[in-house]
């Protein structure tokens, strides 16, 4: 009985994982660079710095159909485990 509950939990997490694969992902990054002599004013012997910020959005367009199939398959396996647990 305990193993069936554990299997049900695992399969429900798999459904959530497959659903998350279909959602867009947003990545961000930042960097700081310092140079001596100053790269903006080479005459002065002091530190100068620059900031870099960026973002990337990843949207799964071409993988949509196979991802939907994997999600449906995971839902079906989860439903099978739920029915086994109900027996």
PDB file of N, CA, C and O in Angstrom:
ATOM      1  N   UNK A   1       0.816  -1.185   0.000  1.00  0.00           N
ATOM      2  CA  UNK A   1       0.000   0.000   0.000  1.00  0.00           C
ATOM      3  C   UNK A   1       0.877   1.274   0.000  1.00  0.00           C
ATOM      4  O   UNK A   1       0.616   2.234  -0.724  1.00  0.00           O
ATOM      5  N   UNK A   2       1.913   1.236   0.835  1.00  0.00           N
ATOM      6  CA  UNK A   2       2.807   2.391   0.922  1.00  0.00           C
ATOM      7  C   UNK A   2       3.549   2.607  -0.405  1.00  0.00           C
ATOM      8  O   UNK A   2       3.752   3.743  -0.835  1.00  0.00           O
ATOM      9  N   UNK A   3       3.945   1.510  -1.040  1.00  0.00           N
ATOM     10  CA  UNK A   3       4.663   1.644  -2.313  1.00  0.00           C
ATOM     11  C   UNK A   3       3.748   2.204  -3.408  1.00  0.00           C
ATOM     12  O   UNK A   3       4.210   2.933  -4.286  1.00  0.00           O
ATOM     13  N   UNK A   4       2.452   1.867  -3.360  1.00  0.00           N
ATOM     14  CA  UNK A   4       1.519   2.424  -4.340  1.00  0.00           C
ATOM     15  C   UNK A   4       1.349   3.924  -4.132  1.00  0.00           C
ATOM     16  O   UNK A   4       1.264   4.678  -5.102  1.00  0.00           O
ATOM     17  N   UNK A   5       1.298   4.366  -2.874  1.00  0.00           N
ATOM     18  CA  UNK A   5       1.198   5.808  -2.605  1.00  0.00           C
ATOM     19  C   UNK A   5       2.452   6.538  -3.074  1.00  0.00           C
ATOM     20  O   UNK A   5       2.380   7.629  -3.639  1.00  0.00           O
ATOM     21  N   UNK A   6       3.591   5.917  -2.830  1.00  0.00           N
ATOM     22  CA  UNK A   6       4.854   6.504  -3.261  1.00  0.00           C
ATOM     23  C   UNK A   6       4.921   6.587  -4.791  1.00  0.00           C
ATOM     24  O   UNK A   6       5.373   7.591  -5.341  1.00  0.00           O
ATOM     25  N   UNK A   7       4.471   5.533  -5.471  1.00  0.00           N
ATOM     26  CA  UNK A   7       4.447   5.534  -6.936  1.00  0.00           C
ATOM     27  C   UNK A   7       3.492   6.606  -7.458  1.00  0.00           C
ATOM     28  O   UNK A   7       3.778   7.260  -8.462  1.00  0.00           O
ATOM     29  N   UNK A   8       2.360   6.785  -6.779  1.00  0.00           N
ATOM     30  CA  UNK A   8       1.408   7.824  -7.168  1.00  0.00           C
ATOM     31  C   UNK A   8       2.040   9.210  -7.035  1.00  0.00           C
ATOM     32  O   UNK A   8       1.857  10.066  -7.901  1.00  0.00           O
ATOM     33  N   UNK A   9       2.773   9.425  -5.965  1.00  0.00           N
ATOM     34  CA  UNK A   9       3.456  10.705  -5.768  1.00  0.00           C
ATOM     35  C   UNK A   9       4.512  10.933  -6.842  1.00  0.00           C
ATOM     36  O   UNK A   9       4.634  12.038  -7.369  1.00  0.00           O
ATOM     37  N   UNK A  10       5.265   9.906  -7.163  1.00  0.00           N
ATOM     38  CA  UNK A  10       6.303  10.024  -8.193  1.00  0.00           C
ATOM     39  C   UNK A  10       5.682  10.361  -9.545  1.00  0.00           C
ATOM     40  O   UNK A  10       6.192  11.224 -10.259  1.00  0.00           O
ATOM     41  N   UNK A  11       4.606   9.703  -9.899  1.00  0.00           N
ATOM     42  CA  UNK A  11       3.977   9.958 -11.196  1.00  0.00           C
ATOM     43  C   UNK A  11       3.312  11.334 -11.240  1.00  0.00           C
ATOM     44  O   UNK A  11       3.270  11.955 -12.302  1.00  0.00           O
ATOM     45  N   UNK A  12       2.796  11.820 -10.121  1.00  0.00           N
ATOM     46  CA  UNK A  12       2.229  13.170 -10.119  1.00  0.00           C
ATOM     47  C   UNK A  12       3.336  14.212 -10.299  1.00  0.00           C
ATOM     48  O   UNK A  12       3.128  15.231 -10.958  1.00  0.00           O
ATOM     49  N   UNK A  13       4.511  13.958  -9.714  1.00  0.00           N
ATOM     50  CA  UNK A  13       5.654  14.863  -9.913  1.00  0.00           C
ATOM     51  C   UNK A  13       6.129  14.826 -11.360  1.00  0.00           C
ATOM     52  O   UNK A  13       6.580  15.839 -11.895  1.00  0.00           O
ATOM     53  N   UNK A  14       6.028  13.661 -11.991  1.00  0.00           N
ATOM     54  CA  UNK A  14       6.433  13.543 -13.400  1.00  0.00           C
ATOM     55  C   UNK A  14       5.504  14.348 -14.293  1.00  0.00           C
ATOM     56  O   UNK A  14       5.957  14.962 -15.259  1.00  0.00           O
ATOM     57  N   UNK A  15       4.200  14.355 -13.982  1.00  0.00           N
ATOM     58  CA  UNK A  15       3.248  15.162 -14.754  1.00  0.00           C
ATOM     59  C   UNK A  15       3.608  16.635 -14.626  1.00  0.00           C
ATOM     60  O   UNK A  15       3.592  17.368 -15.615  1.00  0.00           O
ATOM     61  N   UNK A  16       3.935  17.074 -13.406  1.00  0.00           N
ATOM     62  CA  UNK A  16       4.323  18.467 -13.200  1.00  0.00           C
ATOM     63  C   UNK A  16       5.615  18.804 -13.941  1.00  0.00           C
ATOM     64  O   UNK A  16       5.757  19.904 -14.476  1.00  0.00           O
ATOM     65  N   UNK A  17       6.552  17.866 -13.974  1.00  0.00           N
ATOM     66  CA  UNK A  17       7.811  18.079 -14.673  1.00  0.00           C
ATOM     67  C   UNK A  17       7.594  18.225 -16.176  1.00  0.00           C
ATOM     68  O   UNK A  17       8.164  19.119 -16.802  1.00  0.00           O
ATOM     69  N   UNK A  18       6.784  17.365 -16.746  1.00  0.00           N
ATOM     70  CA  UNK A  18       6.506  17.438 -18.181  1.00  0.00           C
ATOM     71  C   UNK A  18       5.744  18.717 -18.531  1.00  0.00           C
ATOM     72  O   UNK A  18       5.953  19.288 -19.601  1.00  0.00           O
ATOM     73  N   UNK A  19       4.865  19.167 -17.642  1.00  0.00           N
ATOM     74  CA  UNK A  19       4.158  20.418 -17.869  1.00  0.00           C
ATOM     75  C   UNK A  19       5.125  21.597 -17.826  1.00  0.00           C
ATOM     76  O   UNK A  19       5.010  22.528 -18.624  1.00  0.00           O
ATOM     77  N   UNK A  20       6.074  21.558 -16.899  1.00  0.00           N
ATOM     78  CA  UNK A  20       7.050  22.631 -16.774  1.00  0.00           C
ATOM     79  C   UNK A  20       7.950  22.720 -18.003  1.00  0.00           C
ATOM     80  O   UNK A  20       8.420  23.804 -18.349  1.00  0.00           O
ATOM     81  N   UNK A  21       8.192  21.597 -18.659  1.00  0.00           N
ATOM     82  CA  UNK A  21       9.022  21.612 -19.872  1.00  0.00           C
ATOM     83  C   UNK A  21       8.361  22.391 -21.006  1.00  0.00           C
ATOM     84  O   UNK A  21       9.054  22.882 -21.897  1.00  0.00           O
ATOM     85  N   UNK A  22       7.034  22.515 -20.988  1.00  0.00           N
ATOM     86  CA  UNK A  22       6.318  23.214 -22.051  1.00  0.00           C
ATOM     87  C   UNK A  22       6.225  24.719 -21.816  1.00  0.00           C
ATOM     88  O   UNK A  22       5.868  25.463 -22.730  1.00  0.00           O
ATOM     89  N   UNK A  23       6.540  25.177 -20.606  1.00  0.00           N
ATOM     90  CA  UNK A  23       6.419  26.590 -20.278  1.00  0.00           C
ATOM     91  C   UNK A  23       7.662  27.371 -20.714  1.00  0.00           C
ATOM     92  O   UNK A  23       8.752  26.805 -20.802  1.00  0.00           O
ATOM     93  N   UNK A  24       7.501  28.659 -20.984  1.00  0.00           N
ATOM     94  CA  UNK A  24       8.667  29.482 -21.326  1.00  0.00           C
ATOM     95  C   UNK A  24       9.595  29.634 -20.119  1.00  0.00           C
ATOM     96  O   UNK A  24       9.154  29.598 -18.970  1.00  0.00           O
ATOM     97  N   UNK A  25      10.878  29.802 -20.403  1.00  0.00           N
ATOM     98  CA  UNK A  25      11.876  29.963 -19.346  1.00  0.00           C
ATOM     99  C   UNK A  25      12.569  31.303 -19.530  1.00  0.00           C
ATOM    100  O   UNK A  25      12.901  31.689 -20.651  1.00  0.00           O
ATOM    101  N   UNK A  26      12.786  32.010 -18.429  1.00  0.00           N
ATOM    102  CA  UNK A  26      13.439  33.315 -18.451  1.00  0.00           C
ATOM    103  C   UNK A  26      14.746  33.216 -17.681  1.00  0.00           C
ATOM    104  O   UNK A  26      14.758  32.821 -16.515  1.00  0.00           O
ATOM    105  N   UNK A  27      15.845  33.576 -18.332  1.00  0.00           N
ATOM    106  CA  UNK A  27      17.168  33.552 -17.724  1.00  0.00           C
ATOM    107  C   UNK A  27      17.689  34.978 -17.653  1.00  0.00           C
ATOM    108  O   UNK A  27      17.457  35.771 -18.565  1.00  0.00           O
ATOM    109  N   UNK A  28      18.388  35.306 -16.582  1.00  0.00           N
ATOM    110  CA  UNK A  28      18.975  36.620 -16.442  1.00  0.00           C
ATOM    111  C   UNK A  28      20.425  36.506 -15.994  1.00  0.00           C
ATOM    112  O   UNK A  28      20.808  35.530 -15.349  1.00  0.00           O
ATOM    113  N   UNK A  29      21.229  37.507 -16.338  1.00  0.00           N
ATOM    114  CA  UNK A  29      22.623  37.493 -15.924  1.00  0.00           C
ATOM    115  C   UNK A  29      23.110  38.922 -15.753  1.00  0.00           C
ATOM    116  O   UNK A  29      22.557  39.855 -16.335  1.00  0.00           O
ATOM    117  N   UNK A  30      24.151  39.076 -14.949  1.00  0.00           N
ATOM    118  CA  UNK A  30      24.760  40.386 -14.707  1.00  0.00           C
ATOM    119  C   UNK A  30      26.254  40.186 -14.509  1.00  0.00           C
ATOM    120  O   UNK A  30      26.702  39.132 -14.057  1.00  0.00           O
ATOM    121  N   UNK A  31      27.015  41.216 -14.855  1.00  0.00           N
ATOM    122  CA  UNK A  31      28.465  41.146 -14.726  1.00  0.00           C
ATOM    123  C   UNK A  31      29.010  42.545 -14.495  1.00  0.00           C
ATOM    124  O   UNK A  31      28.401  43.540 -14.886  1.00  0.00           O
ATOM    125  N   UNK A  32      30.162  42.601 -13.856  1.00  0.00           N
ATOM    126  CA  UNK A  32      30.861  43.864 -13.661  1.00  0.00           C
ATOM    127  C   UNK A  32      32.313  43.641 -14.025  1.00  0.00           C
ATOM    128  O   UNK A  32      32.905  42.630 -13.647  1.00  0.00           O
ATOM    129  N   UNK A  33      32.895  44.586 -14.763  1.00  0.00           N
ATOM    130  CA  UNK A  33      34.275  44.479 -15.203  1.00  0.00           C
ATOM    131  C   UNK A  33      35.014  45.766 -14.817  1.00  0.00           C
ATOM    132  O   UNK A  33      34.525  46.866 -15.074  1.00  0.00           O
ATOM    133  N   UNK A  34      36.187  45.623 -14.203  1.00  0.00           N
ATOM    134  CA  UNK A  34      36.991  46.782 -13.817  1.00  0.00           C
ATOM    135  C   UNK A  34      38.352  46.692 -14.498  1.00  0.00           C
ATOM    136  O   UNK A  34      38.927  45.608 -14.605  1.00  0.00           O
ATOM    137  N   UNK A  35      38.871  47.843 -14.962  1.00  0.00           N
ATOM    138  CA  UNK A  35      40.170  47.883 -15.627  1.00  0.00           C
ATOM    139  C   UNK A  35      40.998  49.046 -15.065  1.00  0.00           C
ATOM    140  O   UNK A  35      40.456  50.047 -14.597  1.00  0.00           O
ATOM    141  N   UNK A  36      42.304  48.886 -15.124  1.00  0.00           N
ATOM    142  CA  UNK A  36      43.229  49.958 -14.762  1.00  0.00           C
ATOM    143  C   UNK A  36      44.346  49.958 -15.798  1.00  0.00           C
ATOM    144  O   UNK A  36      45.066  48.960 -15.849  1.00  0.00           O
ATOM    145  N   UNK A  37      44.554  50.929 -16.590  1.00  0.00           N
ATOM    146  CA  UNK A  37      43.961  52.267 -16.566  1.00  0.00           C
ATOM    147  C   UNK A  37      42.529  52.243 -17.086  1.00  0.00           C
ATOM    148  O   UNK A  37      42.090  51.285 -17.722  1.00  0.00           O
ATOM    149  N   UNK A  38      41.844  53.290 -16.806  1.00  0.00           N
ATOM    150  CA  UNK A  38      40.441  53.441 -17.174  1.00  0.00           C
ATOM    151  C   UNK A  38      40.290  53.299 -18.689  1.00  0.00           C
ATOM    152  O   UNK A  38      40.960  53.999 -19.448  1.00  0.00           O
ATOM    153  N   UNK A  39      39.412  52.396 -19.130  1.00  0.00           N
ATOM    154  CA  UNK A  39      39.242  52.165 -20.567  1.00  0.00           C
ATOM    155  C   UNK A  39      38.463  53.287 -21.244  1.00  0.00           C
ATOM    156  O   UNK A  39      38.513  53.413 -22.467  1.00  0.00           O
ATOM    157  N   UNK A  40      37.753  54.095 -20.482  1.00  0.00           N
ATOM    158  CA  UNK A  40      37.016  55.224 -21.058  1.00  0.00           C
ATOM    159  C   UNK A  40      37.877  56.487 -21.124  1.00  0.00           C
ATOM    160  O   UNK A  40      37.666  57.342 -21.985  1.00  0.00           O
ATOM    161  N   UNK A  41      38.846  56.600 -20.212  1.00  0.00           N
ATOM    162  CA  UNK A  41      39.734  57.757 -20.188  1.00  0.00           C
ATOM    163  C   UNK A  41      41.136  57.222 -19.915  1.00  0.00           C
ATOM    164  O   UNK A  41      41.535  57.097 -18.757  1.00  0.00           O
ATOM    165  N   UNK A  42      41.878  56.910 -20.954  1.00  0.00           N
ATOM    166  CA  UNK A  42      43.173  56.259 -20.834  1.00  0.00           C
ATOM    167  C   UNK A  42      44.260  57.126 -20.237  1.00  0.00           C
ATOM    168  O   UNK A  42      45.325  56.617 -19.889  1.00  0.00           O
ATOM    169  N   UNK A  43      44.023  58.417 -20.107  1.00  0.00           N
ATOM    170  CA  UNK A  43      45.028  59.310 -19.562  1.00  0.00           C
ATOM    171  C   UNK A  43      45.187  59.136 -18.048  1.00  0.00           C
ATOM    172  O   UNK A  43      46.285  59.290 -17.513  1.00  0.00           O
ATOM    173  N   UNK A  44      44.105  58.821 -17.375  1.00  0.00           N
ATOM    174  CA  UNK A  44      44.143  58.720 -15.919  1.00  0.00           C
ATOM    175  C   UNK A  44      44.477  57.295 -15.502  1.00  0.00           C
ATOM    176  O   UNK A  44      43.981  56.334 -16.090  1.00  0.00           O
ATOM    177  N   UNK A  45      45.308  57.167 -14.496  1.00  0.00           N
ATOM    178  CA  UNK A  45      45.670  55.842 -13.976  1.00  0.00           C
ATOM    179  C   UNK A  45      44.759  55.518 -12.795  1.00  0.00           C
ATOM    180  O   UNK A  45      45.209  55.472 -11.650  1.00  0.00           O
ATOM    181  N   UNK A  46      43.512  55.299 -13.074  1.00  0.00           N
ATOM    182  CA  UNK A  46      42.547  54.921 -12.039  1.00  0.00           C
ATOM    183  C   UNK A  46      41.641  53.837 -12.602  1.00  0.00           C
ATOM    184  O   UNK A  46      41.560  53.635 -13.813  1.00  0.00           O
ATOM    185  N   UNK A  47      40.971  53.153 -11.704  1.00  0.00           N
ATOM    186  CA  UNK A  47      40.091  52.068 -12.123  1.00  0.00           C
ATOM    187  C   UNK A  47      38.834  52.619 -12.797  1.00  0.00           C
ATOM    188  O   UNK A  47      38.288  53.645 -12.391  1.00  0.00           O
ATOM    189  N   UNK A  48      38.403  51.927 -13.811  1.00  0.00           N
ATOM    190  CA  UNK A  48      37.138  52.229 -14.479  1.00  0.00           C
ATOM    191  C   UNK A  48      36.359  50.940 -14.617  1.00  0.00           C
ATOM    192  O   UNK A  48      36.949  49.874 -14.796  1.00  0.00           O
ATOM    193  N   UNK A  49      35.058  51.021 -14.539  1.00  0.00           N
ATOM    194  CA  UNK A  49      34.261  49.797 -14.579  1.00  0.00           C
ATOM    195  C   UNK A  49      33.076  49.883 -15.505  1.00  0.00           C
ATOM    196  O   UNK A  49      32.658  50.963 -15.922  1.00  0.00           O
ATOM    197  N   UNK A  50      32.543  48.718 -15.818  1.00  0.00           N
ATOM    198  CA  UNK A  50      31.381  48.597 -16.689  1.00  0.00           C
ATOM    199  C   UNK A  50      30.446  47.546 -16.115  1.00  0.00           C
ATOM    200  O   UNK A  50      30.885  46.541 -15.556  1.00  0.00           O
ATOM    201  N   UNK A  51      29.164  47.791 -16.261  1.00  0.00           N
ATOM    202  CA  UNK A  51      28.144  46.823 -15.882  1.00  0.00           C
ATOM    203  C   UNK A  51      27.550  46.211 -17.141  1.00  0.00           C
ATOM    204  O   UNK A  51      27.364  46.892 -18.149  1.00  0.00           O
ATOM    205  N   UNK A  52      27.260  44.939 -17.071  1.00  0.00           N
ATOM    206  CA  UNK A  52      26.574  44.242 -18.157  1.00  0.00           C
ATOM    207  C   UNK A  52      25.358  43.553 -17.564  1.00  0.00           C
ATOM    208  O   UNK A  52      25.470  42.832 -16.573  1.00  0.00           O
ATOM    209  N   UNK A  53      24.220  43.767 -18.156  1.00  0.00           N
ATOM    210  CA  UNK A  53      22.989  43.107 -17.749  1.00  0.00           C
ATOM    211  C   UNK A  53      22.360  42.463 -18.980  1.00  0.00           C
ATOM    212  O   UNK A  53      22.439  43.005 -20.082  1.00  0.00           O
ATOM    213  N   UNK A  54      21.744  41.321 -18.787  1.00  0.00           N
ATOM    214  CA  UNK A  54      21.107  40.666 -19.922  1.00  0.00           C
ATOM    215  C   UNK A  54      19.990  39.744 -19.490  1.00  0.00           C
ATOM    216  O   UNK A  54      19.912  39.340 -18.330  1.00  0.00           O
ATOM    217  N   UNK A  55      19.141  39.421 -20.417  1.00  0.00           N
ATOM    218  CA  UNK A  55      18.033  38.496 -20.181  1.00  0.00           C
ATOM    219  C   UNK A  55      17.809  37.676 -21.448  1.00  0.00           C
ATOM    220  O   UNK A  55      18.037  38.142 -22.565  1.00  0.00           O
ATOM    221  N   UNK A  56      17.356  36.440 -21.239  1.00  0.00           N
ATOM    222  CA  UNK A  56      17.064  35.562 -22.371  1.00  0.00           C
ATOM    223  C   UNK A  56      15.751  34.847 -22.090  1.00  0.00           C
ATOM    224  O   UNK A  56      15.550  34.324 -20.994  1.00  0.00           O
ATOM    225  N   UNK A  57      14.877  34.822 -23.052  1.00  0.00           N
ATOM    226  CA  UNK A  57      13.603  34.128 -22.943  1.00  0.00           C
ATOM    227  C   UNK A  57      13.616  32.951 -23.910  1.00  0.00           C
ATOM    228  O   UNK A  57      13.849  33.116 -25.108  1.00  0.00           O
ATOM    229  N   UNK A  58      13.362  31.760 -23.372  1.00  0.00           N
ATOM    230  CA  UNK A  58      13.339  30.549 -24.195  1.00  0.00           C
ATOM    231  C   UNK A  58      11.900  30.041 -24.256  1.00  0.00           C
ATOM    232  O   UNK A  58      11.311  29.691 -23.233  1.00  0.00           O
ATOM    233  N   UNK A  59      11.347  30.005 -25.455  1.00  0.00           N
ATOM    234  CA  UNK A  59       9.972  29.552 -25.665  1.00  0.00           C
ATOM    235  C   UNK A  59      10.017  28.295 -26.526  1.00  0.00           C
ATOM    236  O   UNK A  59      10.498  28.353 -27.658  1.00  0.00           O
ATOM    237  N   UNK A  60       9.531  27.162 -26.027  1.00  0.00           N
ATOM    238  CA  UNK A  60       9.574  25.916 -26.805  1.00  0.00           C
ATOM    239  C   UNK A  60       8.467  25.883 -27.860  1.00  0.00           C
ATOM    240  O   UNK A  60       7.318  25.568 -27.548  1.00  0.00           O
ATOM    241  N   UNK A  61       8.811  26.203 -29.093  1.00  0.00           N
ATOM    242  CA  UNK A  61       7.821  26.210 -30.173  1.00  0.00           C
ATOM    243  C   UNK A  61       7.860  24.897 -30.949  1.00  0.00           C
ATOM    244  O   UNK A  61       6.823  24.264 -31.146  1.00  0.00           O
ATOM    245  N   UNK A  62       9.035  24.488 -31.386  1.00  0.00           N
ATOM    246  CA  UNK A  62       9.131  23.299 -32.224  1.00  0.00           C
ATOM    247  C   UNK A  62       8.925  22.012 -31.418  1.00  0.00           C
ATOM    248  O   UNK A  62       8.562  20.982 -31.986  1.00  0.00           O
ATOM    249  N   UNK A  63       9.149  22.061 -30.123  1.00  0.00           N
ATOM    250  CA  UNK A  63       9.014  20.875 -29.278  1.00  0.00           C
ATOM    251  C   UNK A  63       7.618  20.762 -28.668  1.00  0.00           C
ATOM    252  O   UNK A  63       7.383  19.915 -27.806  1.00  0.00           O
ATOM    253  N   UNK A  64       6.702  21.605 -29.107  1.00  0.00           N
ATOM    254  CA  UNK A  64       5.386  21.668 -28.493  1.00  0.00           C
ATOM    255  C   UNK A  64       4.597  20.372 -28.651  1.00  0.00           C
ATOM    256  O   UNK A  64       3.968  19.914 -27.696  1.00  0.00           O
ATOM    257  N   UNK A  65       4.620  19.780 -29.833  1.00  0.00           N
ATOM    258  CA  UNK A  65       3.804  18.595 -30.077  1.00  0.00           C
ATOM    259  C   UNK A  65       4.350  17.362 -29.349  1.00  0.00           C
ATOM    260  O   UNK A  65       3.582  16.607 -28.754  1.00  0.00           O
ATOM    261  N   UNK A  66       5.663  17.157 -29.392  1.00  0.00           N
ATOM    262  CA  UNK A  66       6.218  16.006 -28.681  1.00  0.00           C
ATOM    263  C   UNK A  66       6.117  16.203 -27.170  1.00  0.00           C
ATOM    264  O   UNK A  66       5.934  15.235 -26.432  1.00  0.00           O
ATOM    265  N   UNK A  67       6.233  17.446 -26.705  1.00  0.00           N
ATOM    266  CA  UNK A  67       6.081  17.721 -25.269  1.00  0.00           C
ATOM    267  C   UNK A  67       4.661  17.468 -24.805  1.00  0.00           C
ATOM    268  O   UNK A  67       4.439  16.957 -23.707  1.00  0.00           O
ATOM    269  N   UNK A  68       3.696  17.828 -25.644  1.00  0.00           N
ATOM    270  CA  UNK A  68       2.298  17.569 -25.307  1.00  0.00           C
ATOM    271  C   UNK A  68       2.041  16.071 -25.232  1.00  0.00           C
ATOM    272  O   UNK A  68       1.313  15.609 -24.354  1.00  0.00           O
ATOM    273  N   UNK A  69       2.630  15.318 -26.138  1.00  0.00           N
ATOM    274  CA  UNK A  69       2.492  13.862 -26.109  1.00  0.00           C
ATOM    275  C   UNK A  69       3.083  13.288 -24.823  1.00  0.00           C
ATOM    276  O   UNK A  69       2.471  12.430 -24.188  1.00  0.00           O
ATOM    277  N   UNK A  70       4.284  13.764 -24.432  1.00  0.00           N
ATOM    278  CA  UNK A  70       4.917  13.268 -23.200  1.00  0.00           C
ATOM    279  C   UNK A  70       4.075  13.612 -21.971  1.00  0.00           C
ATOM    280  O   UNK A  70       3.978  12.818 -21.036  1.00  0.00           O
ATOM    281  N   UNK A  71       3.463  14.808 -21.979  1.00  0.00           N
ATOM    282  CA  UNK A  71       2.623  15.195 -20.850  1.00  0.00           C
ATOM    283  C   UNK A  71       1.381  14.320 -20.769  1.00  0.00           C
ATOM    284  O   UNK A  71       0.985  13.907 -19.679  1.00  0.00           O
ATOM    285  N   UNK A  72       0.768  14.034 -21.899  1.00  0.00           N
ATOM    286  CA  UNK A  72      -0.416  13.155 -21.913  1.00  0.00           C
ATOM    287  C   UNK A  72      -0.057  11.751 -21.457  1.00  0.00           C
ATOM    288  O   UNK A  72      -0.818  11.111 -20.731  1.00  0.00           O
ATOM    289  N   UNK A  73       1.097  11.277 -21.883  1.00  0.00           N
ATOM    290  CA  UNK A  73       1.554   9.950 -21.471  1.00  0.00           C
ATOM    291  C   UNK A  73       1.792   9.916 -19.959  1.00  0.00           C
ATOM    292  O   UNK A  73       1.421   8.947 -19.297  1.00  0.00           O
ATOM    293  N   UNK A  74       2.399  10.951 -19.417  1.00  0.00           N
ATOM    294  CA  UNK A  74       2.640  11.012 -17.975  1.00  0.00           C
ATOM    295  C   UNK A  74       1.323  11.080 -17.213  1.00  0.00           C
ATOM    296  O   UNK A  74       1.193  10.465 -16.155  1.00  0.00           O
ATOM    297  N   UNK A  75       0.339  11.824 -17.736  1.00  0.00           N
ATOM    298  CA  UNK A  75      -0.972  11.887 -17.093  1.00  0.00           C
ATOM    299  C   UNK A  75      -1.659  10.521 -17.101  1.00  0.00           C
ATOM    300  O   UNK A  75      -2.292  10.132 -16.120  1.00  0.00           O
ATOM    301  N   UNK A  76      -1.531   9.799 -18.215  1.00  0.00           N
ATOM    302  CA  UNK A  76      -2.145   8.476 -18.302  1.00  0.00           C
ATOM    303  C   UNK A  76      -1.499   7.503 -17.313  1.00  0.00           C
ATOM    304  O   UNK A  76      -2.196   6.721 -16.667  1.00  0.00           O
ATOM    305  N   UNK A  77      -0.183   7.549 -17.196  1.00  0.00           N
ATOM    306  CA  UNK A  77       0.494   6.677 -16.240  1.00  0.00           C
ATOM    307  C   UNK A  77       0.123   7.046 -14.808  1.00  0.00           C
ATOM    308  O   UNK A  77      -0.019   6.168 -13.956  1.00  0.00           O
ATOM    309  N   UNK A  78      -0.033   8.326 -14.542  1.00  0.00           N
ATOM    310  CA  UNK A  78      -0.448   8.762 -13.205  1.00  0.00           C
ATOM    311  C   UNK A  78      -1.859   8.267 -12.909  1.00  0.00           C
ATOM    312  O   UNK A  78      -2.142   7.825 -11.795  1.00  0.00           O
ATOM    313  N   UNK A  79      -2.742   8.339 -13.899  1.00  0.00           N
ATOM    314  CA  UNK A  79      -4.120   7.862 -13.708  1.00  0.00           C
ATOM    315  C   UNK A  79      -4.143   6.354 -13.452  1.00  0.00           C
ATOM    316  O   UNK A  79      -4.939   5.877 -12.643  1.00  0.00           O
ATOM    317  N   UNK A  80      -3.282   5.605 -14.130  1.00  0.00           N
ATOM    318  CA  UNK A  80      -3.198   4.155 -13.906  1.00  0.00           C
ATOM    319  C   UNK A  80      -2.798   3.869 -12.464  1.00  0.00           C
ATOM    320  O   UNK A  80      -3.377   3.001 -11.811  1.00  0.00           O
ATOM    321  N   UNK A  81      -1.799   4.606 -11.971  1.00  0.00           N
ATOM    322  CA  UNK A  81      -1.354   4.403 -10.585  1.00  0.00           C
ATOM    323  C   UNK A  81      -2.432   4.806  -9.598  1.00  0.00           C
ATOM    324  O   UNK A  81      -2.552   4.186  -8.541  1.00  0.00           O
ATOM    325  N   UNK A  82      -3.221   5.828  -9.909  1.00  0.00           N
ATOM    326  CA  UNK A  82      -4.324   6.221  -9.031  1.00  0.00           C
ATOM    327  C   UNK A  82      -5.382   5.125  -8.964  1.00  0.00           C
ATOM    328  O   UNK A  82      -5.926   4.836  -7.898  1.00  0.00           O
ATOM    329  N   UNK A  83      -5.665   4.516 -10.122  1.00  0.00           N
ATOM    330  CA  UNK A  83      -6.652   3.432 -10.137  1.00  0.00           C
ATOM    331  C   UNK A  83      -6.150   2.214  -9.378  1.00  0.00           C
ATOM    332  O   UNK A  83      -6.928   1.544  -8.698  1.00  0.00           O
ATOM    333  N   UNK A  84      -4.851   1.920  -9.487  1.00  0.00           N
ATOM    334  CA  UNK A  84      -4.292   0.803  -8.721  1.00  0.00           C
ATOM    335  C   UNK A  84      -4.368   1.079  -7.232  1.00  0.00           C
ATOM    336  O   UNK A  84      -4.619   0.168  -6.444  1.00  0.00           O
ATOM    337  N   UNK A  85      -4.156   2.320  -6.840  1.00  0.00           N
ATOM    338  CA  UNK A  85      -4.219   2.699  -5.435  1.00  0.00           C
ATOM    339  C   UNK A  85      -5.654   2.629  -4.913  1.00  0.00           C
ATOM    340  O   UNK A  85      -5.874   2.314  -3.743  1.00  0.00           O
ATOM    341  N   UNK A  86      -6.625   2.920  -5.772  1.00  0.00           N
ATOM    342  CA  UNK A  86      -8.027   2.893  -5.358  1.00  0.00           C
ATOM    343  C   UNK A  86      -8.533   1.466  -5.140  1.00  0.00           C
ATOM    344  O   UNK A  86      -9.490   1.261  -4.394  1.00  0.00           O
ATOM    345  N   UNK A  87      -7.912   0.497  -5.770  1.00  0.00           N
ATOM    346  CA  UNK A  87      -8.370  -0.906  -5.632  1.00  0.00           C
ATOM    347  C   UNK A  87      -8.093  -1.482  -4.308  1.00  0.00           C
ATOM    348  O   UNK A  87      -8.422  -2.642  -4.058  1.00  0.00           O
TER     349      UNK A  87
END
